[in-house]
Every structure is written in C-alpha cells, then in structure tokens.
Amino acid sequence: MAHEEDALEHEGAYQPSPGLAVAVPDPVQTPELPAHRERVTDQDPKAMRRAVRTVYTLFYLSVAASIWASIAYIIFPIESGNMMDIRNNNLFIGIGIGFALLAIGIGAIHWSKAIMSDKEYAEPRHPTRGKESTRAAVVQIFTDANEESGFGRREVIRNSLFAALVASVIPGITLFRGLAPQSSEENPLAGDPVALLSHTMWKEGTRLTHDPSGRPIRAADVTIGSAFHVIPEDLAGLGHDEGYLEEKAKAIVLLMRMLPEQINEAEDRKDWSFDGIVAYSKVCTHVGCPVALYEQQTHHLLCPCHQSQFDVANGAAVIFGPAARPLPQLPITVDDEGYLVARSDFHEPVGPSFWERH
C-alpha cells in the first residue's frame, strides 16, 4: 500500500489522508522601505548653504568656461596657418567646452543628491487613467516636484543653471564662423557663402576627367547605365596648399549616360547634355554630403547621409528626402578630339540650400 501511495505522489495525484496536517507556505510579503536616513545637509543648515554655494559656483564656472572657449577661438586663429595656433585652438577650445559641460553635469548631480528632497515614497499602481482626478494628481505631482527640488524657490541655483545652459552653446555658435573663409584683399568673396559657392573651377572648354586620376573622359567611353566620378582637368595642377580640397569640394560632378529618349529636358537645357550623357553636381543640396549612389534602372541618385533621392531623367529633381532643390546641372559637350568638356560653369550655386539665395 505504501508503494502505491509513493507512485501516486510522484505522478502528482497523491491526496493526503484527511487526518494529516499539511503545511501551507505564507504568501510573499511586500518588503517595507528601510528607515529614512537623513543627509548631512538635512541635519545641518550650514552644510545645506555650502551645497547651494557649490552648485551655483559650478554653474557659473561653466559660464566662464564657455566664454573662454569662444575667446580661445579668437586668440588662436586657425586661419593663420601657424601649426602652434592650430594646436592651441583645438586644445583650449576643447578644454573650455569640456569643462563647461562637465561643470553643468557635476552641479546638477550635486544638486539632486545634496539639496533636492530626499524622502522616499511608495504608491500602488492604478489600473485606470485619464480621469479628472488623475489629471489633477499629475498637476499636483509637478507642483510637489517643483517644491521638493527647490527649482522655483532657489533662484540663485535656477538662474545660474539657465546661464550655464545658455552659455554652453556660445562656443558652438562661435565656431560657425570658421565654416567659410573670411574675406580679404586677396579673396574678397570669401566672406560671402553664396558668392563663394556660385563659382567653381568649371569654365568653357574645361575637360571632364576621372576622379582622382585626372584622366580625360571620351564620350565614346561612357556606356549606357554607367556613372563616373568627375573633376575638372585644371584641378590636377593644384597642390594641397593652393586650395585643392576646397576647389574639389565645390567642383565634384557625377557623369551618367542613359538613352537620349529617356531624358526629359527643359527647353532651355536641350544643349546641356550630349547623346544621353548628363553631368550633375555631386554635392547634395541638403547639407552638402556627396551624392554617390546611382541606380541605373530607375535613374535615381541617392545621398547616403539623409536618404535624399534625385531623378536624373527629370533634371535631378528631388523625389524623396529632405533636400530642398534639384542638383545643379553642369552643361557639357565634346571637343574636336571627342573628349567631354564643360560648356560653362554651373548656372546656380552648388551645395546646401540653407545658404541665402537670390
């Protein structure tokens, strides 16, 4: 009989005799919160005042560091070409920005740990939501949070935090000055981005050459469905100290060929292509990334940075993405030797559309 009961128990079907007592485990109890431990700043008013001073001092130090980063940009101009100025520019701007953000972070953490309310709260979950009482409770929560954090009460901390956050963007705004060269007697257009991007090395008769080899391209060598990365022939003669990268950044072109009947050209651009060969600026009109991906079946160009797409068969019009205008087209033809040449420069500025245009 005992063997039968053991077998039934292992099968999960064992039922104890009515006279046997079975121990039932107690349900799991929710653990209580530990006793609240007051911080030094809660016990000592002097410690609280020291903590407040520490926080707003850190925020004001952040302001000073942000201003220093902007001053360092002016004191050590990278335009001078002096290697020591370039090193000091990077070093002191980096130190200023880094310390500004670090001081904000440390100040915010010290504020939350030493000054904000340190009481523990526990509240049950509620299955309902959206009632007027719930909305009123949310408003009350924000009101309590403002009171506990001291954000509305401690004006010195609040104002110093605002000042630090506002000052932290000053170095970034200052650095925008370096996005375009400054005008000078030698280069008066350098301070005007629109004028700077309105002129490239392309001019009438300039041969289209392979990037980066500089080898001229014959029209007969461009097959249907192919795409070439192109630079002007004159670019090969420039050294890196003579603005090679700057000129190349403006003049880079993509050359493609399709069946002539597939191209929908505007009347005033009928002579801008040659036997189905078209050339468009490689600089995306969104933020200036290189448009480098060509899909020969759809005749679409894709910018890999933000996914703008341009339809080459329809004047490189934007068909998807954040770009605001079509890619500028380079008018081309062939010379007496069959090499592809430019008919002129671009008829509009290349590059991003956020530059002011007329």
N, C-alpha and C positions, 0 to 999 in steps of 0.2 A: 504494500500500500504506500509506503514511504517513497519507493522508487517511482510509483505512478505520479505522486504529487510533485516530485522533483522534475519529472519530464514535463508535466503541465506547466510548471513555473517557468522553465526555460522557453516554452512556446508562448509565454505571455498570457496564458489562460488560467493561471493559478488564482483561485479565490480563497482567501483565508477563512478559517472557521469563524463563526460568529463570536465565539468566546475569546479570540485572540485580539490583543491590542496592537494597533498599527500606528507608528509614529508618523505624523504629518508635518513636513517642514513649515516653518513660519514664512509668510510672504516677505519678499525683499523690502526692507525699509529704506525710504529716501534718506540719504545721509544729511545730517544737519550741517549748516555752514559753520566753519570754525569761529571761534570767538574773535571779534574785531580787534586788531592791533593798531593802536594809534601811531602815526608817524611823529617824528621829532617836530615837524612843522605844525602838527596839530596840537602839540603839547606846549610848545614854546613860541610865543608871538615874535620874539627876536629872530628865531630861525625862519619863520614864515616871511618876515621882512627881507631877510638875507636872500631867500629863494626868489622872491619877487624881483629884487635888485639884480640877481644873477640872470634871470630870464630876460628882462628888458635890456640889460647890458649886452647880452649875446645878440639880441635883435639889432641893436644899434651898431654893434661891431660888424654885423652882416651888411648894414647900410654902408659903413665905411669901406668894407672890402669891395663891395660892388662899385663904389665910386673910384676906388683905387684901380680896379681893372680897367675902367674907362680911361683914367689918367695914364696908365701904363701903355695903352694903345697909342696915345698921342706922344708920349715921351720917347718911345722906341718905335719909330715908324718903319714898317716893313718895306715901304716904297723906296727907302734909301738904298737898298741893295746891300747894306753892310751886314755881314753874317752875324756880328755880335748883336746888332739891333734886332735881327730876326729871332735870335735865340732868346734875348731878353724879353721881346714881345710875347713869345709863346710862354716863357716861364712865368712872368709876372701877371699876365692876363689869366693864365691857368690857376696860379696861386690865389688871385683875387676872387675869381668865380668859385673856385673850390671852397675857399674859406667862407664866402658869403652863404653858400648853400649849406655847408656844414654847421655854421652858427645857427641858422634857422632850424635845422634838424635837432641839434642838441638843445636849443632853447625850448622847442616845442615838447620834446621828451621830458625835460626837467620840469616844465610847467605841468604836464599831465601827472608826473609822479609825485611832485612835492607840493603842488598848490591846489590842483583840482580836487573836488570831493573824493574821499577815499572810502565811502561807505559801500557795503555790499548789499545787493538787492536780489531777491528771488521772487519770481512771479509765475503763476501757472499759464500754460498755453490756453488760448481760447479758440474754439473751432469756428466762431462767427467773425465776420469782419464787415466793414462798410457802414455800420450803424452810426447814428449821430453821436451816440455815447463814445464809440470808438474814435471818431474824429476828434471829439473834444479831448479824449485821453491823449491822443497824439500831440495836440497843441500843448497840453499840459506837460507832456514829456519834454518837448523842446523848451518850454519855459523853465522847467526844473533843471534841464541840462545847462541852460544859459546861466542860471543862478549858481549851480554847483561848480561850473567851470570858472566862474568869475569873469567871463568874457564881456558881459555888459557892465560889470561893476568895476573891474580893474582896468581903468582907462589907460594907464601907462603901458601895461603889457599889450593891451589891444592895439593901441596906436603905434607902439614900436614894432609889433608884428606886421601891421599894414605897411609901415615904412620900409621894413626889411623886404617884404614881398614885392613892393613896387620897385625898390632899388635893385632887386636881383635881376630885373630884365634890362636894366640900363646897359650893362656890358654887351648884351646881345644886340641891342639897338645900335650901340656904338660900332660894333663890328660890321654892321651892314654897310658902313662907309667904304669898306675895302672890297665890296663886290664889283665895283667898277673903278678903273684908274682915275686919278684926279687930273683935271685939265692943267695944262702947262703951255708955255710958249711953243714947245716942240710939238705938242699934241693937244691943240685947243678943244677937240671934240671929245676928249677922254672923259670929261665930266658929264656928258650927256648920253645916257644909255641908248636912247632912241637913235641918235645920230651915229653912235658907235656901232650899233647893230644894223644900220642901214647900208653900210658899205663893207664889202668883203674883197678878197683878192681876185674875184672873178671879174673879167672885163672882156670886151670883144676880142675874139681870136685866141683866148687862153685855152690850151688843150686840156681835156679831161684825162687824168692819169690815175693809175691804181694807187690805192692807199694800202701800205705805206711806201711801196717801191718807187713810185713816181714814173712808172712806165706808161706811155701814152696808149690810149684805147682806140682801136679802129672800130668803126660802126659794124663792119663785117664780122667782128669777133664777138659781138653781143648777140647771143642766141635768144630765141623766144622763151620766156619764163625765167631768164637769168637775172641776177642782181649783182651790181658791182658797188663797192665802197670807193668813193672817188674824192680826190683832192685836186686843186689847181696845179698846173705844171710849175708855176713860179714858186710854189711853196717849198719845193725841194731845195731851192737855193738859199733858204733862210736857215740860220743857225738858231739854236735854242735860246741864245742870248738876244736875238733880234726879234723876239715876239712870235716864234714858230708856233707854240702851243696856242697862243691867243688867236692868231690868224686861222689856224686849223680848226679851232673850236667853232668859228663862225662860218667857215667855207666848206665844211664836210658835206658831201652830197651822196645820195643813193641813186644809182642809174639802173633802170629796168627796161625790159622790152616785152611788148605784147603785140598781138595782131593789130594793125592800124585801125581796123573797123571796130575794135573793142574800146577805143578811146573816145570819150565824149568831151570834145574840146570846145571851149568858148570861142566865139568868133574872133576876139582879139588875141587869141593864143593859138591860132591854127598853125603858125610857123614856129612855135616854141618847141616842138618835138621833131624827130626825124625818123620816118619809116617805122613808127611804133615805139621808138626809143624815147623815154622821158626821164628827166632828172629833177629830183626834189631835194630840198634841204633835209639833212639828216637830224637836225635839231628840233626836238618836239616843241610844239607851241604851247605846251602846258607849263612845265618848269625847266625845259632845256635838256632833258635826258636824250641820249642817242636813240633814234628810231632805227632799229637794226634788223627786224624780223619781217621777211617778205613771204607772203603766201601766194604762190604763183597761180593757183587755181581760182582764187577769189579776187586776186589783185589787191589784197589788203596789206597795209603796213601796220605793224604793231609796235608800240612803245612798251618795253618790258617793265618800266618803272611803275606806271599807274594805269596800264592797260588801255590807253587811248588807241583807237584804230582809225586809219585813214584809207580812203578808197582811191587808189592810183588811177583807176579808169575814169574817175569823175573829178579830176583836179585835186586829188589828195584831200577830198572833203572829209570832215570828221563824221564818223558813223557810230562811234562809241567812245565813252570815256570822258575825262574832264577837260581835254584840250578844247580851246575856245575858237580856233580858226584853222583853216587848212594849212598844210605845209607850203611854204613859198616854193614856187617852181623856178628852176634855172632854165632860161631859153638856150637851146642848143642847135647846132647844125654840124656840117662836116667841112673840112678844108679841102684843098686840092689833092691832098695825099690820102684822103679817106679817113682821117682822124677826127674824132668828135671834138668840137670846140664850143666855147660859150659864145652866144650872140651878144651878151651883155652881163652885167651884174644882176642880182635879184632885184625885182621891182618893188620890193617891200622889205621891212626889217625882218631878219631871221630871229628865231629864239622865242622865249616865253611871251605870252600875250599880256602879262601883268604890267609890262612897261607901258607907260603912257604913249599912245599912238595918235597920229593926226591923219 
